[in-house]
Amino acid sequence: MAPGFTMFDVEKFDGTGNFGLWQTRVKDILVQQGILKGL
C-alpha cells in the first residue's frame, strides 16, 4: 500500500436500509481521502 493510504471497511449496499445514508457515508470517506473527484 502507498504511504498515507488508509483502508476503510464499507459494506456493499444490499438493497435494505437507506441508500441515501449509505451513499453519504461512502462520499464522506472519499472526501477524507481526497479522491472524490477521481470518480
C-alpha positions as CSV (number, residue, x, y, z in Angstrom):
1,M,0.0,0.0,0.0
2,A,1.1,3.6,-0.6
3,P,2.3,5.7,2.3
4,G,-0.6,7.5,3.9
5,F,-3.2,5.1,2.5
6,T,-5.9,4.2,4.9
7,M,-8.3,1.4,4.2
8,F,-12.0,1.7,5.3
9,D,-14.4,-1.2,5.5
10,V,-17.7,-0.2,4.0
11,E,-20.2,-2.9,3.3
12,K,-21.8,-3.0,-0.2
13,F,-25.4,-1.7,-0.3
14,D,-27.6,-4.7,-0.3
15,G,-30.9,-3.1,-1.0
16,T,-32.1,-2.9,2.6
17,G,-31.9,0.3,4.7
18,N,-31.4,3.8,3.5
19,F,-29.5,4.2,0.2
20,G,-29.0,7.9,0.8
21,L,-27.3,7.4,4.1
22,W,-25.0,4.7,2.7
23,Q,-24.1,6.9,-0.2
24,T,-23.3,9.8,2.1
25,R,-21.0,7.6,4.2
26,V,-19.1,6.4,1.1
27,K,-18.8,10.0,-0.2
28,D,-17.5,11.2,3.2
29,I,-14.8,8.6,3.2
30,L,-13.8,9.6,-0.4
31,V,-13.6,13.3,0.6
32,Q,-11.5,12.4,3.7
33,Q,-9.0,10.6,1.4
34,G,-9.2,13.4,-1.2
35,I,-10.2,11.1,-4.0
36,L,-13.9,12.0,-4.6
37,K,-13.0,13.9,-7.8
38,G,-11.5,10.6,-9.1
39,L,-15.0,9.3,-9.6
